[in-house]
């Protein structure tokens, strides 16, 4: 086995590039509102195989950050953390918002627990985010449970 056989790396992909990946589900098909139609994906690869990815969208005064996705067959120690770290290194120091949007087989509670462990807190009303977004964006995003990460 040579170095090419164990080549690992990350890649930044657009929504259009992700749509060409096998088994990819668009953000809107996962239940995200259509305002999140310009996501950037940070993917981790090994041997030219997509292991998992996370996503984000610059919304002006804040970033929307999507949930990590790692197929069951690729789950291993450290991969989730690597993908999260690779995504976050691309983000400036401004607030991050996420929506709880569970994948098949994962509960809202489990995802919310992970968000809270990483400093996220639940948004209950517009007053908690009016410093970073207009009410129109809030109304579109608030269709799913919303969390804000501290800067």
N, C-alpha and C positions, 0 to 999 in steps of 0.2 A: 504494500500500500504506500503510495507516494503522497506528497503534500497536497496534490490536487484532490485526492480522495477524502481529505478531512478539512477542506477549505470551508471556513465559517465566515460569516460576515453579515452586515446589515445593509439594507437598501431602503431608500425613500421612494415611495411610489405614489402616483396620482390615483384618483378613483378610476379613471379609464384604464390604467395599467392593472389595477387590482381586479377589475371586471373580467380580465382575461385569465385570471387564476382559476383553477378547478375548485369547485365548491364554494366560491366566494358569494357572500350574501351582501347586498348593498345596505348602506346605513338606513335607507328608507324601508327596505324590506325587513330589517330588524326592528322597525318601529320608531326609529328616530324621526323627528319632524323634518320637513323638506328644507328648512332654513339651513340644515347641516348637509348641504349638497356640494361642498368644496373641500372635503376632507383630504388630509395628507396622511399617508400610511407609512409607518416605520416597521419594516419587516425584517425578521431574522431568518437567515438561510444557512443551510449546510448542504454541501454537495449539490448545489443548484436546486435544492428542494426547500420550499417555503415551510418553516417550522411554526411560525406564529407571527402575529402583528398587533400593533396598537395604532391609534389614529388621533389626530387633532385637527382643529380648525381655528385659525386666528379670527376672532370676532371683533377686533378693534381694541377695546379696553380689557378684554379677557380672552382666554383660550377655552374652547370647548375641548375636552379630552375624552376620547372614547374608551370603552372597556378593552382590555387585552383579549385577544383570541388565540388560543393554542389548541389545536385539535388533540383529542384524547391520545392518539398514537404518538404525539410528539412531546407530551408532558414529561418533564424531568426537572430535577432540582436546579434552581437558578435561572431557568429560561424565562419565567415570568418576570423576575427582577431585572434581567438583562434587557428585555424588550421595554419595560417601563423606564429604565434608566436611559436607554438610547432615545426614546421619545422625549423625555424630559430635558435632555441636554440641548434639544433644538428649540426649547421654549424660553422666551424672555421672562424676566421676573415680573410677572403680572398675574392677577387672579386666574384660577382655573375652575371651570364648572364642568360637572359631569352629570349624566342622567343614568339612573339605574335601569338597565335594559338587559335582563338576564338572557343568557344563552340557553339552549336546550339542556335540561338537566341541572341547571344552577338556579337557586332560589334568589328572590329579591333580598332576603335577609342575609344570605351569605355574601352577596356582592356588597351590600350596605356595610356589613361588618368590615370587609376589606378596605372600603373607602374610609371609614372612620379610623381604622388603624393607621392610615397614611395621612391623617390630619383633616379629612373632609368632615363637614358638618351639614346636616340637612337644612334645606331652605324651605321654610314654611309659608313665606309670603314675599311679595315684591320689595318690601322695605329692606330686606336683607341683601338685595342685589342692585338696588336703584343707582348705586354709585358706579356701576360698571355696564349696565344695559338698560335699554329703553323698555317700556312696558309691553310694546308689541313683540319684541324678541322673547321677553319673559313669558308672555302668554303662549307663544309657540312651543317653548322648551318645557314649560311647566306641566305638560301633558303626562310626563313621566316623573317619578321622584327625582328631585334635583339636589345635588350636593355641591358645596363650594369648598375649595381647598384654600387654606390660609397661605399668604405669600410669605 
